[in-house]
Amino acid sequence: MENLASQYTVLVVDDVPTNVMLVQAILKKEGYTLLTTDSGAKALRIAQERHPNLILLDIMMPEMDGLELCSKVKSEISYSHIPVILLTAKTTLESKVEGLECGADV
């Protein structure tokens, strides 16, 4: 029986290579197809071209932060349905509310 995870593509967006490697190790082991990038602009292009099933997104990134990227993903009708989960070291209630306000799913 084929692993159900192999049918799903996850886009991991983080500018810290160690974080990307950690998430990759966990998700590859489960059989997910992974796309990775270290910038918001590249992530937007990947979302437009590949329509991943899920986006795992760091908030604190240079140039375009994760909140701005999430807002842009959720404002584009052709891929606004893609769930976005924020992975961040920020733990304040304010940062959680900001994430939900920009359209993050968790």
Secondary structure, 3 states (H helix, E strand, C coil): CCCHHHHCEEEEECCCHHHHHHHHHHHHHHCCEEEEECCHHHHHHHHHHHCCCEEEEECCCCCCCHHHHHHHHHHCCCCCCCCEEEECCCCCHHHHHHHHHCCCCC
